[in-house]
């Protein structure tokens, strides 16, 4: 028995125990999901055709994993205009296995399950738009914050003069982290832009701005020998250095999202980083270094 069912806006011909890659679903890994929009069911020489869907028919499946598809390069060029734009895209997918095909008498899935795929795809597209808007507005926000900080300095200086209590100690404590954040932002933004240019020259499609804001930035003069980490050779070290990753401290701060971003580098995957325990090794090397 086979069925033609619509899943996340796509039509698939499925059979029992068949594995299918569909657009990202909102269902968690290991849980089951059902699809009611069954267009056709075939069993030998018998066919049941819906108008457009078959009432009571249902396809049950289990979510195996969430992953990303192969990278697709989108290149645009206008000759004699100096216009060249190169972008990469990896589609968010979900791997499912078909567990059952019911021809009639099935209970309809809830709205949350049936609309899960649509919401997930919409959330991804909106997230990409928000990310680009946030990057474009980053410089404007930074200038506004510095301007506000400059205006707020004299006002803060007048407060302890009016009320001479324990306020000066609190203000001194607050002023120190603000100054420290400003220095970090000024240094990191400069290094991040350099890393972004190097990534573009190397044709590496990665959100290096997000990664470096998560793990911090470092100067090339302070670089550690990353080859001491098992799994990082001279080639991988050079590729990481191109993206502004020089020290053990940066490697030790890699989160799950950062490891996923680094999978854009040829030869480096999230599974490799986790299996070789880069983070654990980097922390141990930091202790030995101190």
Order of alpha helices (4+ residues) and beta strands (2+ residues): beta-beta-beta-beta-beta-beta-beta-beta-alpha-alpha-alpha-alpha-alpha-alpha-alpha-alpha-alpha
